[in-house]
Amino acid sequence: MNRSSLRIAAALMLLVLAGPAAAKADIAEAARLGGPLTPVGAERAGSKDGSIPAWTPGKQRGKLSGEFFSDPVIDSEQPILVLSASNMSRSLERLSEGHKKLLSLHPTYKMLVYPSHRPVAMPEAIYAATKANASLCELHGLDELDGCSVGVPFPIPKSGPEPIWNHKLRWRGDAVRRYNNQMIVQANGQYQLTKILEDVQFTYGSIKKPVTLHRGDAEFLRYLASTIAPPRVAGTTILVHDRAGTGSEGRAAWLYTPAIKRVRRAPTVCCDNPAEGTDGSQFYDQVDMFNGTLERYNWKLVGKREMVIPYNSHRIGSNTIRFSQLARPGHLNQDLPRYELHRVWVVDAELRPGMAHTFKKRRFYLDEDGWNIVMVDNYNNRGELYQFQEGHTQFGTNILASSAAPEVIYHFDSGRYFVTAMFNEDKPYDFTPDYKPDFFTAATVQKRVTK
């Protein structure tokens, strides 16, 4: 098939996918939320053998700024299992392909497995909105949302794209300011650091200013990233207005670089284009584990699995650990991460005919309690496992939300890895900002960076 025919086939496929909306939950299904299902769609009960406990939501405590995530009971525990290359054969069905490869490649790689805990909770307003979304929220094609408001859009998913949208629109507070330190670690363990300050306004999922997404009017996030160091990239600024949809209805982005000294539109802030300042270590659609449009892939909801995943990883993200303690040759310092057995949703993404991406296939693993993507197996166009992403999930009792910090991308072709979302040596997340309406505009950014 020639290139022209491929484009036509891809366009026809888009028309098919943009047709009817995915089926919504009926009244009986939605009624299960808050009963046998948690208010956001996880199984309330534990596993049959008791290795995964029943959901025991944590209570809100702590200040909205100045606090690192912690749990004294969980953080005082000792591992119940140490997985290594010598004993992983007994747990293969519970390991991602990425973890299997890391265990096989590196004699020094291990996984400290701890007792499982399910404290992830969200505010009551998110629960109420999620129950309404179950019967009202619609996904047209892959990237158009309609009738979704504030909460988890698809708590009872029926198709592959829906869990991914649950991740993209999960509750993370109304707004946040955070430090994002990034580390490119070479195969020998040497690394270079980049420091970024990020401001985010969650226009969807905001309890203070709730909005409903409609087709053609579906902005869900505004993001501003300012690079502080090293000097060669300091001053680089990225502004994003993220919207459900593709083309002109989808993401709008702007970039400022000190060399050009003006803010300009940046359509390349997308897909498998290397993220600014990462030396090719991270694609834009790998930020926050996955944040791009879904249009390039066919998506399949594989189902649920019990798997060993990074979870309740307070120590690795705390101010007691220095950046230098994280980096080791070939992989993270595996004395620091915490792993637990949990149920995850598994979603496969296969590159569609006529579409281009470095990854031919991606397998996503999502925590059932918080809808965070916690791991991704990425395959190249030869079908080889090319990269592995790992998000070390923590639960913030101050905001009642979970997030991954740090995130890691292992590059199996070069032996290096990339660590992002680190703030150990800086201030923790600040959930108190109240941004002015023009804070996230290109004009305001231009004034700020040139004054």
N, C-alpha and C positions, 0 to 999 in steps of 0.2 A: 504493500500500500504506500503510495507516495505521500509527501508532506501535506499537499493540498487535501487529499482524501482524509488524512488523519485529522486535519482541522475541522473538516465538515462532520466527520463522525463524532468528534468531541463536542461540537456545537449541538448536534442532534441529541447527544446524551444529556447535555445541560437542559435542553427543553424537556426531556423526559423527567429528569430529576426535579425540575422546578414545577412540576405538575401538582398533583394533589398533596395536601398536607398530611403529615404523619398522624396516625390514629392517636387520639387523646385517651386518657384513662376514663373509664366509665365511673358511675357513681359508686358502685360496689368496690371497685379497685381503689378509688380515692379514699374510701372509708377505712381502708386498712392502715392509712397513715396515722400514726399516733396509737395504733393498736399493735398487731403483730409486726408491723413495720414502724421504724422510728419516724418522727415527723418529716424527715428528709429522704426516706425511702430505704434505709438499711434494714436488715433483719434484726429485730430487737433481741431475739434469743441468741444464746451462744451456740457453739458447735456441739454435736452429739457427744463427743469425747471430753468436752469441757476445756479443751486447749485454747479455744477462743471464748472469752466470757460474754455474758449478756451485756448489752449496752448500759453503762452507768454514767450518765452525763455529768460532767463537772459543773460546779457552781461558779458564778461570776465572782471574781475577787481581783484586787489589784488596781493600780492606777493605769490610765490610758497612755501614759508616757513615762519613760525612765525605767522600765522594768524588763529584764530579760525573762523569757519564758522558763518556768520551772515547776516541779512537783516534788516536794520533799520525799514522799513515800516512793514514788516511781524511781526517782533519782538515786535512792539509797539501795536499790536492789542489785543482786549479783546475777551474772548470766546463768542460764540453765542448760545451755548448749553452746559449744564452739564448733562452728562448721568450718571445715577445711577440705583440701583436695582429698585427704585420706578417708574422710567419712561422708562426703557429700552424696555418695551413691544412695544412701538411705533416705535422702530428702529431695531427690531430683524433681519429683512432681510438684514440689513446693518452691522451686527456685526458677527465677527468670533465666532466659538464655544468657543474658548479660552477666548475671552472677555466676552461672556455671563456667562461663569463659574466664572470668577473672580468677576464680578458684583454680581452674586448670592451668592458667598461664603463669601465676605467681605463687611460688612456695610460701611467700610471706603473707599472702592474702588470707584473711579469715573473716568470719561473720559471728559476732557475739550476739546470741539470741537470748532474749530476756522474757520473763512472764508477760503475757499480753494484757493490755488495758485498753478500754474503749471510752475515754472521757470526753471525746469531741462532742461539743454542744453548740447550739446557735441561739440567738435571741428569739423570744416568743413571736415577735413580729415577722421573722423569717419563716418560722413554722407555719403561721397562719397564711402567709403569702404563698408558701410552697403548696399547701393543700389546695388553694384556689388555682394555682398554676396547673396542677395535675389534670384539671378538667377544661382549662381555658387556653393554656399556652400551646401554640402550634409552630411546627417547623416546616417551612415550605422549601422543598429541595434540600440543600445542605447548609445554606448560609443566611436564610431569611426567617426571622422570628416575628411572631404576631401574637399579641394578647398576653405577653409574659410580663410579670411585674414583681420586682423586689426579691422574691425567693428563688429557690432552686427551680429551674424551669421544667425539668422532666424527672420528678422523683421516682416514677415507675417507668423506666426507659423501655422502649419497644424496638429501637433501631440503633445502629452503630453511632450515628452523629450525636444522639441525645446525651449520652454520658459526657462526651467531649464538651458540649455546650454547658452542661452542669459544672464542669471544671472552670470554664471560662467565665461563668457568671456567678460563681460561688460567693457567699458572703465573706468579705474581708474587712468590714468596717465601712464607714462613710467616706473616709479619706485617710491617707497615711503619708508620712514623710519618713524615708529610711535611707540609711547608708547601704550601698551595694558594692562591697569590695570583691574584686575578681582576681583570680590567680591562674595564670597559664603555667602548668607544671610540666617540665620536660621529662623524658624517660629516666634521666639520672636523678631526678628529684629537685633540681634547681628550678626556681620559679621567678616570675615577675608579677608585680601587683599593679592593679588599676583601681582607683577610688572614684566612686560615682555617688552623687546625691540624687535621690529620686523623689518626686512628688507625684501622688496619684489621687485623682478624684474618681470615686466609683459612682458614676451617674446611674448605673443600674445596681440594685442591691443596696441603695441608700435608704436607711430608715428615716433620716431627717427630711429628705427631699425625694420621696418615692416617685418613680416614673414607670410608665408602661411602654414596652417596645412594640412598635407596629412596623409592618412592611414599609420600607422606604424612610422610616424615622426610628432608627434603632441604635442610637449611641449608647454605649454601656461603660465607657472608661475614657478618662483623659490622663495623659502621662507626660511627665517632663523629666528628662535625665540630663544632669550636668556633670561632666567629667572634671574632677578636681586634680588628679595626679595619675600618671607622671607628667612632667612638664611638656613633653612632646605632643601630648593629646589634650592637655588641660584646656578647658574652655569649650570643648566640643559639646554641643547641646542637641538633644533630640526631643521633638514634640510630637505626640501622637494623639489623634482623636480616633478611638477605636469604635467601629460600628459594625453591627451585623449586616452582611451583604457583601457584594463583590463590586469591582469596578468603581465607578464614581459614588456608589451608595455605600461602599465599604470603607476601609481604613484610609484616613488622611494623615500624612506625616510630613514633618519639616525637619531640616537639618541645618545647624549652624557650625561652621568650622572657623577657627581663628585665621586660617590662611585666606579664606574668601571674605570673611567679615560681613556676611549677610545671611539672613535666614532664607532658605529656599525650599521649595517642595522636594520631597524625597520619596518617590514611588518605590525605590529599592528597599525601603524599610519593610520587608516582606519576605516570606517564604524561605528559600534556601540561600538567600544572599547573606554573606557573613556580617554579623552584627559589628557595628563600629567599635574599634578598639580591642577586638578579641583575637586579632591575628588569625582569623578563619576558624577559631575554636568553637564558635557558637553561631548557628544560623538565627535569623530574626524569629523564625517560627518555633525555635526551641526556648525562647525566653519564657519563664514561668512554666517550664516543661513542655507546653505547647500553647501557642496563642494565635496561630494564623487562620486564614480561611480554610474551609474544608473542601473546596471545589476541585482540588487536584487528585483527590483520592476517592475510591469506593470504600465505604465503611461497613463493617460487619460487627454486630454485637455477639461475641463468642459466648459469653455467659459469666458465671461466678466461679472463682477458684479460691481455695485456701492457700495462701502463699506467705513466705517470709519476706517482709518488707521493712524498709527503714521507718521507724515509728517512735514517737515520744522521745525524739533525739535532742533533749534539752542541753546535754553536756556539750556536744559538738558545736552548738551555736551559742554557747555562753561566753561571758567575759572572763572566765577562768582559763580559757584556751587561747593561746596566741596563734596567729596565722602560721608562724614557723613550725608549730606543732602538728599542723594538718598535713603538710606535704611530705611524701615519701616517694622513693623511686617506684614508678609503675602504678601506684594507687595511693589513696588516702591512708593516713595513719589509722589502721583498722582497730586500734584500741579505743577509739573515740566514738564511732557510730553505734547506735542501738538498733537492733532488729527484733521484730516481734512477728508472731503468726496472726494474720488477719484475713478476712474475706475481701477480695477485690473483684471489681468488674474488669473483664478483659475485652478490649476492642481492637480489631485489626483494621488497618488502613492499607489498601493496595493501590498503587499508582494507576490512574485511569489511562486508557489508550489516548495518545495524542497530547498527554500532559508531561511536563518535565519537572523532575526534582532529583536531588542527589540520592534520596531514599526511595527505593522501589516499594518497600514494605516497612510499616511501623506497627509494632504491637504495644498498646498502651495498657497499663495497669492502674486502676483508680480505686482508692480507698472508699469503701462503701459508706463510711460514717461522715466523711468530710468532703467527698467528691474531688479530692486532690489527685492529680496524676502523680503517682509515686515512683514509677519506673517506666522506661520506654526502651524496647529493643529496636534498633534501626538497622535495616539491611540495605546494601547497595544494589546496583542494577545487575550484579552477577549473582544475587541471592545470598551474599555472604554477610554475616553479622559484622557491621561496620563501626557502629557506635552504640554505647549504652548510657542512658541517662538515669540518674538516681536522685530523688528528692527526699532529703532527710526531714521528715514531717515533725512539726511541733504544734502543740495546742496552746493557744494563748487564752488563759482564763480571764484576762483583763478585758478582752474584746469578744470572747466566745467565738473564736474562729481558729482554723488551723491553716498552716502554710508550710512550705518547704524552705528550710534555710540551714545549711547551704544546699545548692544543687550542684551536681557533678556530671560532666560529660566525659566518658572514656573513649579515646580514639584508638581503636585496635590496629589501625594501619601504621601509625607513627609511634605508639607507645606513650604519647603524652596525654594529659587530661586537663580539663578546665573546671575550675571551681568558681561558682558565682553565688550571689545573695549572702555574702558573709558580712557580719557587722560586729564580730567579737571584740575588736579593739576600738570601736566607736560607740555611739549611743544606740540603744535599741529602738525598735519601731516607735514612732510617735503618732498616735491615732487621734490627736486633737486638732489638726489644722482645719481652719475654716477659710478656704480659698475664695478670693474675690472672683466675680464672674469672668473678668478678663485675664485672670492669671495664666490660663492655658491657651493664649492666642499668640499667633506668630508675631503680631505687632508688639505685644508686651515683651515677648522674649527678645526681639531685636533691640528694644530700648534697654533691657536689662543687661544684655551681654556687651553692648557698645558704650555704655555710659562711663 
